[in-house]
Structures are given as C-alpha cells and as structure tokens.
C-alpha cells in the first residue's frame, strides 16, 4: 500500500483546506482509514478515522464540528475537509490505512502511513 497525502498549505485562521490521500495500489478499500497530525515538538495525535465502508467515523474532540472525513472506495481516496481552521491546527498531517476494517484512533491500529502534508494556519 502506498499512500500519498496532498492538499496542505498556508491558510488564515477561519479558512478551509481539503486534504486528500490517494492509495496508489488501490488495495485499502476493505480497511479503515485515518488522519493523524504532528505539530513541532509534539507527539503524533489522532484527528479522524473512517470505517471501510464509510459507515462509521470518529473525531478528536478539538476538531469535531470543524473537520469531516470521507472516502471514495472507487477512486481509493480518503479526504479530510477542514473548516474554521485555527492556529493550533498547524501540523504535518498524515493519512494511514488501518490493519482492520473499523474506525480506530490509536496509531498502533494502523499498518501503512503516507508521507505527510504540512498545514500552516496563521493568526
């Protein structure tokens, strides 16, 4: 599985970005997918996850109501729509494919990781 994240950039507080994660080998349609982020000097943290068929999603408390995770299994992509961005959302964002089909929030549940895309939110 090769995951390629894109869509990061610089945005002002209150703005929006949409991250995308493409699976170049198209083999993760039966796996849960997730987004994590890592800010400078901090550990990687969970952001959002989605089950294999999109039927279940989970979010970290600070992004609930602002971020939306979705997936397209035909195109083998997972997206993270980020609205009302805050400076504290600044981080490198990583997409990951889970070992199982469900929605998971712990890094150990994920088997494959993308290379990350930088999101910078200015105040």
Secondary structure, DSSP 8 states (H G I E B T S, - for coil): --EEEE--EEEETT--EEEEEEETT---TTS-EEEEEE-TTS--EEEEEE-TTSS-EEE-GGGTTTEEEEEETTTTEEEEEE-S--GGG-EEEEEEEESSSS---SGGGEEEE---EEEEEE-
